[in-house]
């Protein structure tokens, strides 16, 4: 070692230089470390503020308050009392507008009554489909009522009419018709629209004529509009079964399922509508007006297979022609 570089006296300890980032972070965030700042003479001085407060902008103990309370855009708006009042006032206005719209719509479309016909569950749908195809062993056909003399929800009574099954059956009928049209190389969006509009048109004409018949014949009946729509649209369930039989077993399966579904649907309608369309007198005999109602009931049961055949016959005819060509 070069003796000229040897220093006399005690060995000096390593100084803390302000340019060291590690020392700066240590001194900044450690409350136990002395807060040292470089003065003009090259030495270190104690800070002019109390040790427990930390540097300017720091929380007691040296931690930044921004780390303890993170902020985000819009925080001041949410904590403002005036903003909260404005939001609550806007919510009240939206609720009032919703109530007004429902009241106006209730005059033309009875939404509260429609909710009853869609109060179904999986158990009800399964039992109802079984009742439509196998009604011959069913014994109890009367609709049950609660203590307020109102019919119970369909989920609790398999005899109650609903609109869920007819709606889903109609949609399934349109999709199945589109599949058959595609297999026959005749599918177009226009053809699908024609099938849907024709089915809706025939159903509308049927319901209007039945209501006119009820009014003209002065038939005593407890049927409502939605009840009649429900019973008249149960035929779409049988139509879906007929189309599936046409796909799987061609024309033979079509006619077999059409005959059986017509029989089962007619039996179901007679046993169900007899309680609603044919009320009995106190002597347990049908009144004179009930004779007209019985004729009307017979017409309803005859019209359903005719409409089923009219809305599905063109599929089986084209299916037979395509098989002959192949």
Buried (B, 14 or more C-beta within 10 A) or exposed (E): EEEEEEEEEEEEEEEBEEEEEEBBEEBBBEEEBEBBEEEEEEEBEEEEEEBEEBEEEBBEEBBBEEEEEEEEEEEEEEEEEEEEEEEEEEEEEEEEEEEEEEEEEEEEEBEEEEEBBEBBEEEBBEBBBEBBBEBEEBEEBEBEEEEEEEBBBBBBBBBBBBBBBBBBBBEBBBEBBBBBBEBBEEBEEEBBEEBBEEBEEBBEEBBEEBEEBBEEBEBBBEBBEBBBBBBBBBBBBBBBBBBBBBBEEBBEBBBEBBEBBBEBBBBBBBBBBBBBBBBEEEEEEBBEBBEBBBEBBEEBBEBBBEBBBEBBEEBBEBBBEEEEEE
